[in-house]
Amino acid sequence: MKTLRPLILALIIAAVFYFWTSSRRPGQSVSSPTTWFSGGKNIELTEAAGPSSLDPEEAINVNVYKKAIPSVVNIKSRAVSYNFFYGLVPEEGQGTGFILDKEGHILTNYHVIANAQKVEVTLYNRKTVPAEIVGADRHYDLAVLKISGTDLTPITLGESHNLQVGMKVFAIGNPFGLSGTMTRGIVSSIRSVRGPSGDSIDEAIQTDAAINPGNSGGPLLNSRAEVIGINSMIFTGGAEQSAGIGFAIPIDTAKAVLNDLVTYGRVRRPSLGISGLPIGPELADQMGLPADYGVLIMQINPGSAADRAGLRGGTERAMLGNTPILLGGDLIVAIDGNTIEDMRDLSQALNQHKAGDTITVTVYRGKKKLDFKVTLGEARTA
C-alpha cells in the first residue's frame, strides 16, 4: 500500500491540473487568481501572464537612457583648503560629466572641479581613471577634462536655440552619489539667470526634472537622447535638494566656446572695450537722443576694439542721481542688424561671437546713423 501512495498522489495532481486547464475559456489570460495555502487560510493573488510590453512613452524613456548612459561619467575632485584651527583640510567634490569624443574629452561644470588638485572619472563600466583639466571658465561655468581610454562612447550633441516650453527633457547624473540616475520633466521656461559664480547665464533652460547635488555637469537630453543642456544648478527654497526648479546651460553656448577651452584652456570672451549706459524713453527725452533705446557709450578703453574701429565716448560730464556719467558719445542701437535695447542685449549679442570676430555696430552720432565694422578684442579676466 505504501508503494501505491506516490502513484495515487501523482494521479490526483494530474486530474486537478487537467480540470483546471480544461475549465479555462479560450483566450483567457493566464493572469487568473492563484490560490495559495498559508496556515490553513486561502490567499488569492493575481499573477501576470508574463513580461509586459512597453507603452510608447515608456519606450522613449528606456531608449533615451540606453543611448545616453554609456557616455555619462561620475566625477570626483579633491582639493585642499586652509582652516584656521586645523590647517590644511582635504575637501572632496562630486559631479557628473559626459564624453564628447573618442579622444576622451569630457564636458562638465567649472564648479565641479574648481580648485581641484586631483580629478578622477568613473566610467559606465565602473572603471575609475585619472583626468586632466584641459580648460575651464568660471564665467560660463564650463570645464573640459581629458582621460585616456579605449572603447569610449561619445554622446550626441543637439541644439538649444529651437527649444519650446513644454518639450520633454531627461536628466542623467549622479545625485547624492547614486550613479546612473535618470529623471524626466519638461522645459519649464527659457530665461536668464545668475550662475554659481554670479555671472549671467543667458537663455538658461529651466526644467522641473529632478536635479540634485551631484547632477551638476550632467546632460539634459531631448527625447532623441541628444544633449540640449548641461545641468548646472537648482533652486532649493532653502533645502539642499530639488524643489522642482533646475537650470541648465544651453548646449549652443557650450559648443560656441568648446574650441577655446580645448585649444587655449580658457574662453576668449569677446569685448568691445567700452563702458555704457542703458537708455530708456525717459533718459532719451532728457538727453535729446534720437532713439529711446540702446546703450550710450560713456568711455572707450584705449587700444580696444571700439577705439580701433573709431567709435566715440562721451565728453560732457553730468550726474544721473548720485552717479557721475559722460554724455555726447555714440548711441549703440544695433549689432549685425539686431536691435540693442539695453546692456543685456549687448551682452547676448557679444556672447554669440568670439574674440577676433568682426561685427557691424550701428550707432547714432548726434542725429546721424552710422555703421562701423568692429573686430572684437578679448575681455580681460579677473
Contacts in CASP RR format, 6 or more apart in sequence:
PFRMAT RR
TARGET T0000
AUTHOR 0000-0000-0000
METHOD contacts of the structure
MODEL  1
MKTLRPLILALIIAAVFYFWTSSRRPGQSVSSPTTWFSGGKNIELTEAAG
PSSLDPEEAINVNVYKKAIPSVVNIKSRAVSYNFFYGLVPEEGQGTGFIL
DKEGHILTNYHVIANAQKVEVTLYNRKTVPAEIVGADRHYDLAVLKISGT
DLTPITLGESHNLQVGMKVFAIGNPFGLSGTMTRGIVSSIRSVRGPSGDS
IDEAIQTDAAINPGNSGGPLLNSRAEVIGINSMIFTGGAEQSAGIGFAIP
IDTAKAVLNDLVTYGRVRRPSLGISGLPIGPELADQMGLPADYGVLIMQI
NPGSAADRAGLRGGTERAMLGNTPILLGGDLIVAIDGNTIEDMRDLSQAL
NQHKAGDTITVTVYRGKKKLDFKVTLGEARTA
24 32 0 8 1.000
29 49 0 8 1.000
30 47 0 8 1.000
30 49 0 8 1.000
30 50 0 8 1.000
31 46 0 8 1.000
31 47 0 8 1.000
31 48 0 8 1.000
31 49 0 8 1.000
31 50 0 8 1.000
32 46 0 8 1.000
33 44 0 8 1.000
33 45 0 8 1.000
33 46 0 8 1.000
34 44 0 8 1.000
34 45 0 8 1.000
34 46 0 8 1.000
34 47 0 8 1.000
35 42 0 8 1.000
35 43 0 8 1.000
35 44 0 8 1.000
36 42 0 8 1.000
36 43 0 8 1.000
36 44 0 8 1.000
36 45 0 8 1.000
37 43 0 8 1.000
54 62 0 8 1.000
60 168 0 8 1.000
60 223 0 8 1.000
61 170 0 8 1.000
61 182 0 8 1.000
61 184 0 8 1.000
63 225 0 8 1.000
64 170 0 8 1.000
64 182 0 8 1.000
64 221 0 8 1.000
64 223 0 8 1.000
64 224 0 8 1.000
64 225 0 8 1.000
65 170 0 8 1.000
65 172 0 8 1.000
65 182 0 8 1.000
67 156 0 8 1.000
67 225 0 8 1.000
68 98 0 8 1.000
68 155 0 8 1.000
68 170 0 8 1.000
68 172 0 8 1.000
68 219 0 8 1.000
68 221 0 8 1.000
68 225 0 8 1.000
69 124 0 8 1.000
69 172 0 8 1.000
69 180 0 8 1.000
69 182 0 8 1.000
70 124 0 8 1.000
70 153 0 8 1.000
71 98 0 8 1.000
71 99 0 8 1.000
71 124 0 8 1.000
71 153 0 8 1.000
71 154 0 8 1.000
71 155 0 8 1.000
71 219 0 8 1.000
72 96 0 8 1.000
72 97 0 8 1.000
72 98 0 8 1.000
72 124 0 8 1.000
72 155 0 8 1.000
72 172 0 8 1.000
72 173 0 8 1.000
72 180 0 8 1.000
72 218 0 8 1.000
72 219 0 8 1.000
73 96 0 8 1.000
73 97 0 8 1.000
73 98 0 8 1.000
73 99 0 8 1.000
73 106 0 8 1.000
73 121 0 8 1.000
73 122 0 8 1.000
73 123 0 8 1.000
73 124 0 8 1.000
74 94 0 8 1.000
74 95 0 8 1.000
74 96 0 8 1.000
74 97 0 8 1.000
74 121 0 8 1.000
74 122 0 8 1.000
74 173 0 8 1.000
74 174 0 8 1.000
74 177 0 8 1.000
74 179 0 8 1.000
75 94 0 8 1.000
75 95 0 8 1.000
75 96 0 8 1.000
75 97 0 8 1.000
75 106 0 8 1.000
75 108 0 8 1.000
75 112 0 8 1.000
75 113 0 8 1.000
75 119 0 8 1.000
75 120 0 8 1.000
75 121 0 8 1.000
75 122 0 8 1.000
75 131 0 8 1.000
75 145 0 8 1.000
75 217 0 8 1.000
76 92 0 8 1.000
76 93 0 8 1.000
76 94 0 8 1.000
76 95 0 8 1.000
76 119 0 8 1.000
76 120 0 8 1.000
76 121 0 8 1.000
76 122 0 8 1.000
77 92 0 8 1.000
77 93 0 8 1.000
77 94 0 8 1.000
77 112 0 8 1.000
77 113 0 8 1.000
77 116 0 8 1.000
77 118 0 8 1.000
77 119 0 8 1.000
77 120 0 8 1.000
78 90 0 8 1.000
78 91 0 8 1.000
78 92 0 8 1.000
78 93 0 8 1.000
78 116 0 8 1.000
78 117 0 8 1.000
78 118 0 8 1.000
78 119 0 8 1.000
78 120 0 8 1.000
79 90 0 8 1.000
79 91 0 8 1.000
79 92 0 8 1.000
79 93 0 8 1.000
79 114 0 8 1.000
79 115 0 8 1.000
79 116 0 8 1.000
79 117 0 8 1.000
80 88 0 8 1.000
80 89 0 8 1.000
80 90 0 8 1.000
80 91 0 8 1.000
80 117 0 8 1.000
81 88 0 8 1.000
81 89 0 8 1.000
81 91 0 8 1.000
81 115 0 8 1.000
82 88 0 8 1.000
82 89 0 8 1.000
83 89 0 8 1.000
93 112 0 8 1.000
94 112 0 8 1.000
94 174 0 8 1.000
94 177 0 8 1.000
94 213 0 8 1.000
94 214 0 8 1.000
95 108 0 8 1.000
95 109 0 8 1.000
95 112 0 8 1.000
95 173 0 8 1.000
95 174 0 8 1.000
95 214 0 8 1.000
95 215 0 8 1.000
95 216 0 8 1.000
95 217 0 8 1.000
95 218 0 8 1.000
96 108 0 8 1.000
96 112 0 8 1.000
96 172 0 8 1.000
96 173 0 8 1.000
96 174 0 8 1.000
96 214 0 8 1.000
96 215 0 8 1.000
96 216 0 8 1.000
96 217 0 8 1.000
96 218 0 8 1.000
96 219 0 8 1.000
96 231 0 8 1.000
97 106 0 8 1.000
97 107 0 8 1.000
97 108 0 8 1.000
97 112 0 8 1.000
97 173 0 8 1.000
97 217 0 8 1.000
97 218 0 8 1.000
97 219 0 8 1.000
98 106 0 8 1.000
98 107 0 8 1.000
98 108 0 8 1.000
98 155 0 8 1.000
98 217 0 8 1.000
98 218 0 8 1.000
98 219 0 8 1.000
98 227 0 8 1.000
99 105 0 8 1.000
99 106 0 8 1.000
99 152 0 8 1.000
99 153 0 8 1.000
99 154 0 8 1.000
99 155 0 8 1.000
100 106 0 8 1.000
100 107 0 8 1.000
100 144 0 8 1.000
100 154 0 8 1.000
100 155 0 8 1.000
100 157 0 8 1.000
100 258 0 8 1.000
101 152 0 8 1.000
101 154 0 8 1.000
102 152 0 8 1.000
102 154 0 8 1.000
103 146 0 8 1.000
104 146 0 8 1.000
104 147 0 8 1.000
104 148 0 8 1.000
104 149 0 8 1.000
104 152 0 8 1.000
105 134 0 8 1.000
105 144 0 8 1.000
105 145 0 8 1.000
105 146 0 8 1.000
105 262 0 8 1.000
106 121 0 8 1.000
106 131 0 8 1.000
106 144 0 8 1.000
106 145 0 8 1.000
106 146 0 8 1.000
106 147 0 8 1.000
107 142 0 8 1.000
107 143 0 8 1.000
107 144 0 8 1.000
107 217 0 8 1.000
107 230 0 8 1.000
107 254 0 8 1.000
107 258 0 8 1.000
108 142 0 8 1.000
108 143 0 8 1.000
108 144 0 8 1.000
108 145 0 8 1.000
108 216 0 8 1.000
108 217 0 8 1.000
108 218 0 8 1.000
108 230 0 8 1.000
109 141 0 8 1.000
109 142 0 8 1.000
109 143 0 8 1.000
109 196 0 8 1.000
109 216 0 8 1.000
109 217 0 8 1.000
109 230 0 8 1.000
109 232 0 8 1.000
109 249 0 8 1.000
110 136 0 8 1.000
110 137 0 8 1.000
110 138 0 8 1.000
110 140 0 8 1.000
110 141 0 8 1.000
110 142 0 8 1.000
110 143 0 8 1.000
110 196 0 8 1.000
110 197 0 8 1.000
111 141 0 8 1.000
111 196 0 8 1.000
111 197 0 8 1.000
111 216 0 8 1.000
112 143 0 8 1.000
112 216 0 8 1.000
112 217 0 8 1.000
113 119 0 8 1.000
113 133 0 8 1.000
113 136 0 8 1.000
113 143 0 8 1.000
113 145 0 8 1.000
114 136 0 8 1.000
114 138 0 8 1.000
116 133 0 8 1.000
118 130 0 8 1.000
119 130 0 8 1.000
119 131 0 8 1.000
119 132 0 8 1.000
119 133 0 8 1.000
119 145 0 8 1.000
120 128 0 8 1.000
120 129 0 8 1.000
120 130 0 8 1.000
120 131 0 8 1.000
121 128 0 8 1.000
121 129 0 8 1.000
121 130 0 8 1.000
121 131 0 8 1.000
121 145 0 8 1.000
121 147 0 8 1.000
122 128 0 8 1.000
122 179 0 8 1.000
123 129 0 8 1.000
123 152 0 8 1.000
124 153 0 8 1.000
129 147 0 8 1.000
129 148 0 8 1.000
129 149 0 8 1.000
130 147 0 8 1.000
131 145 0 8 1.000
131 146 0 8 1.000
131 147 0 8 1.000
132 145 0 8 1.000
132 146 0 8 1.000
132 147 0 8 1.000
133 143 0 8 1.000
133 144 0 8 1.000
133 145 0 8 1.000
134 144 0 8 1.000
134 145 0 8 1.000
134 146 0 8 1.000
134 261 0 8 1.000
134 262 0 8 1.000
134 265 0 8 1.000
135 143 0 8 1.000
135 144 0 8 1.000
135 261 0 8 1.000
135 262 0 8 1.000
135 265 0 8 1.000
135 266 0 8 1.000
136 142 0 8 1.000
136 143 0 8 1.000
136 144 0 8 1.000
136 261 0 8 1.000
136 265 0 8 1.000
136 266 0 8 1.000
137 143 0 8 1.000
137 257 0 8 1.000
137 261 0 8 1.000
137 266 0 8 1.000
137 267 0 8 1.000
138 197 0 8 1.000
138 199 0 8 1.000
139 197 0 8 1.000
139 199 0 8 1.000
139 267 0 8 1.000
139 269 0 8 1.000
140 199 0 8 1.000
140 201 0 8 1.000
140 249 0 8 1.000
140 253 0 8 1.000
140 254 0 8 1.000
140 257 0 8 1.000
140 267 0 8 1.000
141 195 0 8 1.000
141 196 0 8 1.000
141 197 0 8 1.000
141 199 0 8 1.000
141 201 0 8 1.000
141 232 0 8 1.000
141 249 0 8 1.000
142 230 0 8 1.000
142 249 0 8 1.000
142 254 0 8 1.000
142 257 0 8 1.000
142 261 0 8 1.000
142 267 0 8 1.000
143 261 0 8 1.000
144 258 0 8 1.000
144 261 0 8 1.000
144 262 0 8 1.000
144 265 0 8 1.000
155 219 0 8 1.000
155 227 0 8 1.000
156 224 0 8 1.000
156 225 0 8 1.000
156 226 0 8 1.000
156 227 0 8 1.000
157 226 0 8 1.000
157 227 0 8 1.000
157 251 0 8 1.000
157 255 0 8 1.000
158 222 0 8 1.000
158 226 0 8 1.000
158 227 0 8 1.000
158 228 0 8 1.000
158 251 0 8 1.000
159 226 0 8 1.000
159 228 0 8 1.000
159 251 0 8 1.000
159 252 0 8 1.000
160 203 0 8 1.000
160 205 0 8 1.000
160 228 0 8 1.000
160 229 0 8 1.000
160 250 0 8 1.000
160 251 0 8 1.000
160 252 0 8 1.000
160 253 0 8 1.000
161 203 0 8 1.000
161 250 0 8 1.000
161 252 0 8 1.000
163 187 0 8 1.000
163 190 0 8 1.000
163 205 0 8 1.000
163 228 0 8 1.000
163 250 0 8 1.000
164 187 0 8 1.000
165 186 0 8 1.000
165 187 0 8 1.000
165 188 0 8 1.000
165 189 0 8 1.000
165 190 0 8 1.000
166 186 0 8 1.000
166 187 0 8 1.000
166 188 0 8 1.000
167 186 0 8 1.000
167 187 0 8 1.000
167 222 0 8 1.000
167 223 0 8 1.000
168 184 0 8 1.000
168 185 0 8 1.000
168 186 0 8 1.000
168 222 0 8 1.000
168 223 0 8 1.000
169 184 0 8 1.000
169 185 0 8 1.000
169 186 0 8 1.000
169 187 0 8 1.000
169 205 0 8 1.000
169 207 0 8 1.000
169 209 0 8 1.000
169 220 0 8 1.000
169 221 0 8 1.000
169 222 0 8 1.000
169 228 0 8 1.000
170 182 0 8 1.000
170 183 0 8 1.000
170 184 0 8 1.000
170 185 0 8 1.000
170 209 0 8 1.000
170 220 0 8 1.000
170 221 0 8 1.000
170 222 0 8 1.000
170 223 0 8 1.000
170 225 0 8 1.000
171 182 0 8 1.000
171 183 0 8 1.000
171 184 0 8 1.000
171 207 0 8 1.000
171 209 0 8 1.000
171 210 0 8 1.000
171 211 0 8 1.000
171 215 0 8 1.000
171 218 0 8 1.000
171 219 0 8 1.000
171 220 0 8 1.000
171 221 0 8 1.000
171 231 0 8 1.000
172 180 0 8 1.000
172 181 0 8 1.000
172 182 0 8 1.000
172 218 0 8 1.000
172 219 0 8 1.000
172 221 0 8 1.000
173 179 0 8 1.000
173 180 0 8 1.000
173 181 0 8 1.000
173 182 0 8 1.000
173 214 0 8 1.000
173 215 0 8 1.000
173 218 0 8 1.000
173 219 0 8 1.000
173 231 0 8 1.000
174 180 0 8 1.000
174 181 0 8 1.000
174 214 0 8 1.000
174 215 0 8 1.000
175 181 0 8 1.000
175 210 0 8 1.000
175 211 0 8 1.000
175 212 0 8 1.000
175 213 0 8 1.000
175 214 0 8 1.000
175 215 0 8 1.000
176 212 0 8 1.000
176 213 0 8 1.000
176 214 0 8 1.000
177 214 0 8 1.000
183 209 0 8 1.000
183 210 0 8 1.000
183 211 0 8 1.000
184 209 0 8 1.000
185 207 0 8 1.000
185 208 0 8 1.000
185 209 0 8 1.000
186 207 0 8 1.000
186 208 0 8 1.000
186 209 0 8 1.000
187 205 0 8 1.000
187 206 0 8 1.000
187 207 0 8 1.000
188 206 0 8 1.000
188 207 0 8 1.000
188 208 0 8 1.000
188 245 0 8 1.000
189 206 0 8 1.000
190 203 0 8 1.000
190 204 0 8 1.000
190 205 0 8 1.000
190 206 0 8 1.000
191 203 0 8 1.000
191 204 0 8 1.000
191 206 0 8 1.000
192 200 0 8 1.000
192 201 0 8 1.000
192 202 0 8 1.000
192 203 0 8 1.000
192 204 0 8 1.000
192 344 0 8 1.000
193 200 0 8 1.000
193 201 0 8 1.000
193 204 0 8 1.000
193 206 0 8 1.000
193 233 0 8 1.000
193 247 0 8 1.000
194 200 0 8 1.000
194 201 0 8 1.000
195 201 0 8 1.000
195 232 0 8 1.000
195 233 0 8 1.000
195 247 0 8 1.000
196 232 0 8 1.000
196 233 0 8 1.000
200 344 0 8 1.000
200 347 0 8 1.000
201 232 0 8 1.000
201 247 0 8 1.000
201 249 0 8 1.000
201 253 0 8 1.000
202 253 0 8 1.000
202 344 0 8 1.000
202 347 0 8 1.000
202 348 0 8 1.000
202 351 0 8 1.000
203 250 0 8 1.000
203 252 0 8 1.000
203 253 0 8 1.000
203 348 0 8 1.000
204 232 0 8 1.000
204 247 0 8 1.000
204 248 0 8 1.000
204 249 0 8 1.000
204 250 0 8 1.000
205 220 0 8 1.000
205 228 0 8 1.000
205 229 0 8 1.000
205 247 0 8 1.000
205 248 0 8 1.000
205 249 0 8 1.000
205 250 0 8 1.000
206 245 0 8 1.000
206 246 0 8 1.000
206 247 0 8 1.000
207 220 0 8 1.000
207 246 0 8 1.000
207 247 0 8 1.000
207 248 0 8 1.000
208 244 0 8 1.000
208 245 0 8 1.000
208 246 0 8 1.000
209 220 0 8 1.000
209 246 0 8 1.000
210 242 0 8 1.000
210 244 0 8 1.000
211 231 0 8 1.000
211 234 0 8 1.000
211 242 0 8 1.000
211 246 0 8 1.000
212 234 0 8 1.000
212 241 0 8 1.000
212 242 0 8 1.000
213 240 0 8 1.000
213 241 0 8 1.000
215 231 0 8 1.000
215 234 0 8 1.000
216 231 0 8 1.000
216 232 0 8 1.000
216 233 0 8 1.000
217 230 0 8 1.000
217 231 0 8 1.000
217 232 0 8 1.000
218 230 0 8 1.000
218 231 0 8 1.000
219 227 0 8 1.000
219 229 0 8 1.000
219 230 0 8 1.000
219 231 0 8 1.000
220 227 0 8 1.000
220 228 0 8 1.000
220 229 0 8 1.000
220 230 0 8 1.000
220 231 0 8 1.000
220 248 0 8 1.000
221 227 0 8 1.000
221 228 0 8 1.000
222 228 0 8 1.000
227 251 0 8 1.000
228 248 0 8 1.000
228 250 0 8 1.000
228 251 0 8 1.000
229 248 0 8 1.000
229 249 0 8 1.000
229 250 0 8 1.000
229 251 0 8 1.000
229 254 0 8 1.000
230 248 0 8 1.000
230 249 0 8 1.000
230 251 0 8 1.000
230 254 0 8 1.000
231 246 0 8 1.000
231 247 0 8 1.000
231 248 0 8 1.000
232 247 0 8 1.000
232 248 0 8 1.000
232 249 0 8 1.000
233 246 0 8 1.000
233 247 0 8 1.000
234 241 0 8 1.000
234 242 0 8 1.000
234 243 0 8 1.000
234 244 0 8 1.000
234 245 0 8 1.000
234 246 0 8 1.000
234 247 0 8 1.000
235 243 0 8 1.000
235 244 0 8 1.000
235 245 0 8 1.000
235 246 0 8 1.000
235 247 0 8 1.000
236 242 0 8 1.000
236 243 0 8 1.000
237 243 0 8 1.000
253 351 0 8 1.000
256 351 0 8 1.000
256 352 0 8 1.000
256 354 0 8 1.000
257 267 0 8 1.000
257 354 0 8 1.000
260 266 0 8 1.000
260 267 0 8 1.000
260 268 0 8 1.000
260 354 0 8 1.000
261 267 0 8 1.000
266 381 0 8 1.000
268 354 0 8 1.000
268 355 0 8 1.000
268 356 0 8 1.000
268 378 0 8 1.000
269 351 0 8 1.000
269 355 0 8 1.000
269 378 0 8 1.000
269 379 0 8 1.000
269 381 0 8 1.000
270 350 0 8 1.000
270 351 0 8 1.000
270 353 0 8 1.000
270 354 0 8 1.000
270 355 0 8 1.000
270 356 0 8 1.000
270 357 0 8 1.000
270 376 0 8 1.000
270 377 0 8 1.000
270 378 0 8 1.000
270 379 0 8 1.000
271 304 0 8 1.000
271 305 0 8 1.000
271 350 0 8 1.000
271 355 0 8 1.000
271 376 0 8 1.000
271 377 0 8 1.000
271 378 0 8 1.000
271 379 0 8 1.000
271 380 0 8 1.000
272 304 0 8 1.000
272 305 0 8 1.000
272 306 0 8 1.000
272 311 0 8 1.000
272 346 0 8 1.000
272 350 0 8 1.000
272 361 0 8 1.000
272 374 0 8 1.000
272 376 0 8 1.000
272 377 0 8 1.000
273 300 0 8 1.000
273 301 0 8 1.000
273 304 0 8 1.000
273 305 0 8 1.000
273 306 0 8 1.000
273 307 0 8 1.000
273 377 0 8 1.000
274 297 0 8 1.000
274 298 0 8 1.000
274 299 0 8 1.000
274 300 0 8 1.000
274 301 0 8 1.000
274 304 0 8 1.000
274 306 0 8 1.000
274 311 0 8 1.000
274 313 0 8 1.000
275 297 0 8 1.000
275 298 0 8 1.000
275 299 0 8 1.000
276 295 0 8 1.000
276 296 0 8 1.000
276 297 0 8 1.000
276 298 0 8 1.000
276 299 0 8 1.000
276 343 0 8 1.000
277 283 0 8 1.000
277 295 0 8 1.000
277 296 0 8 1.000
277 298 0 8 1.000
277 320 0 8 1.000
277 325 0 8 1.000
278 294 0 8 1.000
278 295 0 8 1.000
278 296 0 8 1.000
278 341 0 8 1.000
278 342 0 8 1.000
278 343 0 8 1.000
279 287 0 8 1.000
279 289 0 8 1.000
279 291 0 8 1.000
279 292 0 8 1.000
279 293 0 8 1.000
279 294 0 8 1.000
279 295 0 8 1.000
279 296 0 8 1.000
279 331 0 8 1.000
279 342 0 8 1.000
280 292 0 8 1.000
280 293 0 8 1.000
280 294 0 8 1.000
281 292 0 8 1.000
281 293 0 8 1.000
283 289 0 8 1.000
283 320 0 8 1.000
284 291 0 8 1.000
284 292 0 8 1.000
284 293 0 8 1.000
285 292 0 8 1.000
287 296 0 8 1.000
287 327 0 8 1.000
289 296 0 8 1.000
289 331 0 8 1.000
289 364 0 8 1.000
290 331 0 8 1.000
290 364 0 8 1.000
290 366 0 8 1.000
290 367 0 8 1.000
290 369 0 8 1.000
291 331 0 8 1.000
291 333 0 8 1.000
291 364 0 8 1.000
293 333 0 8 1.000
293 339 0 8 1.000
293 340 0 8 1.000
293 341 0 8 1.000
293 342 0 8 1.000
294 331 0 8 1.000
294 332 0 8 1.000
294 333 0 8 1.000
294 340 0 8 1.000
294 341 0 8 1.000
294 342 0 8 1.000
294 345 0 8 1.000
295 331 0 8 1.000
295 332 0 8 1.000
295 340 0 8 1.000
295 342 0 8 1.000
295 343 0 8 1.000
295 346 0 8 1.000
296 327 0 8 1.000
296 328 0 8 1.000
296 329 0 8 1.000
296 330 0 8 1.000
296 331 0 8 1.000
296 332 0 8 1.000
297 306 0 8 1.000
297 311 0 8 1.000
297 312 0 8 1.000
297 313 0 8 1.000
297 314 0 8 1.000
297 329 0 8 1.000
297 330 0 8 1.000
297 331 0 8 1.000
297 332 0 8 1.000
297 363 0 8 1.000
298 313 0 8 1.000
298 314 0 8 1.000
298 325 0 8 1.000
298 326 0 8 1.000
298 327 0 8 1.000
298 329 0 8 1.000
299 313 0 8 1.000
299 314 0 8 1.000
299 326 0 8 1.000
300 306 0 8 1.000
300 307 0 8 1.000
300 311 0 8 1.000
300 312 0 8 1.000
300 313 0 8 1.000
301 307 0 8 1.000
304 377 0 8 1.000
305 374 0 8 1.000
305 375 0 8 1.000
305 376 0 8 1.000
305 377 0 8 1.000
306 374 0 8 1.000
308 374 0 8 1.000
308 375 0 8 1.000
309 361 0 8 1.000
309 372 0 8 1.000
309 373 0 8 1.000
309 374 0 8 1.000
309 375 0 8 1.000
310 372 0 8 1.000
311 330 0 8 1.000
311 361 0 8 1.000
311 363 0 8 1.000
311 372 0 8 1.000
311 374 0 8 1.000
312 328 0 8 1.000
312 329 0 8 1.000
312 330 0 8 1.000
312 365 0 8 1.000
313 326 0 8 1.000
313 328 0 8 1.000
313 329 0 8 1.000
313 330 0 8 1.000
314 326 0 8 1.000
314 327 0 8 1.000
314 328 0 8 1.000
314 329 0 8 1.000
315 326 0 8 1.000
315 327 0 8 1.000
315 328 0 8 1.000
315 329 0 8 1.000
316 326 0 8 1.000
316 327 0 8 1.000
316 328 0 8 1.000
317 324 0 8 1.000
317 325 0 8 1.000
317 326 0 8 1.000
317 327 0 8 1.000
318 324 0 8 1.000
318 325 0 8 1.000
318 326 0 8 1.000
318 327 0 8 1.000
319 325 0 8 1.000
328 366 0 8 1.000
329 365 0 8 1.000
330 363 0 8 1.000
330 364 0 8 1.000
330 365 0 8 1.000
330 370 0 8 1.000
331 363 0 8 1.000
331 364 0 8 1.000
331 365 0 8 1.000
331 366 0 8 1.000
332 340 0 8 1.000
332 346 0 8 1.000
332 361 0 8 1.000
332 362 0 8 1.000
332 363 0 8 1.000
333 339 0 8 1.000
333 340 0 8 1.000
333 362 0 8 1.000
333 363 0 8 1.000
333 364 0 8 1.000
333 369 0 8 1.000
334 340 0 8 1.000
334 361 0 8 1.000
334 362 0 8 1.000
335 346 0 8 1.000
335 349 0 8 1.000
335 350 0 8 1.000
335 359 0 8 1.000
335 360 0 8 1.000
335 361 0 8 1.000
335 362 0 8 1.000
336 349 0 8 1.000
336 359 0 8 1.000
336 360 0 8 1.000
337 360 0 8 1.000
337 362 0 8 1.000
338 345 0 8 1.000
338 349 0 8 1.000
339 345 0 8 1.000
340 346 0 8 1.000
340 349 0 8 1.000
349 359 0 8 1.000
350 376 0 8 1.000
353 359 0 8 1.000
353 376 0 8 1.000
354 376 0 8 1.000
355 376 0 8 1.000
355 377 0 8 1.000
355 378 0 8 1.000
355 379 0 8 1.000
356 375 0 8 1.000
356 376 0 8 1.000
356 377 0 8 1.000
356 378 0 8 1.000
357 375 0 8 1.000
357 376 0 8 1.000
358 373 0 8 1.000
358 374 0 8 1.000
358 375 0 8 1.000
358 376 0 8 1.000
359 373 0 8 1.000
359 374 0 8 1.000
359 376 0 8 1.000
360 371 0 8 1.000
360 372 0 8 1.000
360 373 0 8 1.000
360 374 0 8 1.000
361 371 0 8 1.000
361 372 0 8 1.000
361 374 0 8 1.000
362 369 0 8 1.000
362 370 0 8 1.000
362 371 0 8 1.000
362 372 0 8 1.000
363 369 0 8 1.000
363 370 0 8 1.000
363 372 0 8 1.000
364 370 0 8 1.000
END
